[in-house]
Amino acid sequence: MSGTYTIALLILSNIFMTLAWYGHLKLQQTGTSLHWPLIGVIAFSWAIAFFEYCCQVPANRIGFVGNGGPFSLVQLKVIQECVSLIVFAIIAHFMFQGEALRWNHLLAFCFLIAAVYLVFK
């Protein structure tokens, strides 16, 4: 069950992370943050990133084999990267309509799946 909690928290963490890293660009496009000073944009992103850490840290603690979880450190990192790219692709598709997935992106995802397979072997 800790593996399920870990992955769920990693998904939630990466939603917050993607919004913190790229959400301000969407706000700029809509004109909401167009005239914010850079320090304001940074503070806004940090406020969102706080919730990312509130999910990321427990995910790693729950999932780490040294704490009774099912995943090694390397496995946790590879899972996090795959989740990060999947969440990014979904959010980018909906928030930035002009960002399309191309064949090379899909091929890269296939390589990531292969990486996950190899890490778990």
N, C-alpha and C positions, 0 to 999 in steps of 0.2 A: 504493500500500500504506500510505503514511503516513496517508491519510484513514481507513482501516479501523482502524489503531492508535489514532488520535485518538478516534474514536467509541467504541471499546471501552474506552479509558481514561476517557472522559467518563462512560460508563455505570457503570463501577466506582467512579469518584469520587462520582457521585451516589448510589450505594447507600450508601457510607460517610457522605455528607453527610446523607442522609435519616435514617439510623440515629442519627447524632450529634444532629441537631436534634429528632427526635421519638421516638427509642428510649427515652429516659428517661421519657417519658409512659407507655409500655407497661410499663416496669419499675415505675412508680408504681402503675399499675392492678393489677399482679400482686402488689403488696406488697413487692417486692424492694427498691425504693429509697424506700419510703414515709417512712422516718425519716432519710434522708440529709440532711445540711445542704445548703443551696443550693450552697456552694462545692464540695462533693463531687460534686453533679450536674454542675456546670460542668466540673470536672476530668475526670469520666467522659466527657463530651461532647467535650472537647478531645482526649482520648486517641484517640477514634474519628476526630475531624476531622483528626488528623495524617495518617492513611492517606488521607483524602480529598485532602489537599494533595499527597501523594506520587503520586497519580494525575492530579490536575488540572493541576499545573505541567508535567509531561512532555507531557500531552495538548496543551496550548496551545503548547508549544515545538515539538513534532513537527508539529502541524497548521498552524501559522502560515506564511503565504506568505513572510514575511521570512526564515524559516529553511528554506525549500525545501518547505514543506508546501502543501497545496492550498487552504487556507481563509484568507480575509481576517479581520481582527479582528472585524468585525461578524458575519460568518458563523459564526465560532467561538462568539460570544456567543449567537446565536440557536439554534445547535445545542445548546449547553449548557442553555439555558432549556427547550427542548423535551424534551431527555433528562431534565432535572430533574423536569418535570411528569409525564412518563410513569412514571419510576421512583417518584415520590411516589405516584401513583395506584395502582400495583401494590402497593407496600409498605403503604400505608394500607388497601387492600382486605384484605390478609392479616393485618396486625397489629391493625387496628381494625375489627372486623367490622361495627360500626354505621355506618361511613363509606361511604356508597354514592355511586356516580357518578350524577348526574342529567342531564337533557337539557341544562341550561345549561353543565354541565362539558364535555359532549361537543361542544357548539357552540363553546365556547372552544377546545377542541383543534382543531376545524376551522379556526378563525381562526389558530391557531398554524401549522398546515400552510400556510395561505395566506401567513403572514408569512415562513415559510421559503422558499416559492416566490418571493416578491418579493425577498427578500434575495439569492437566487442568480441573479436576472435581471440 
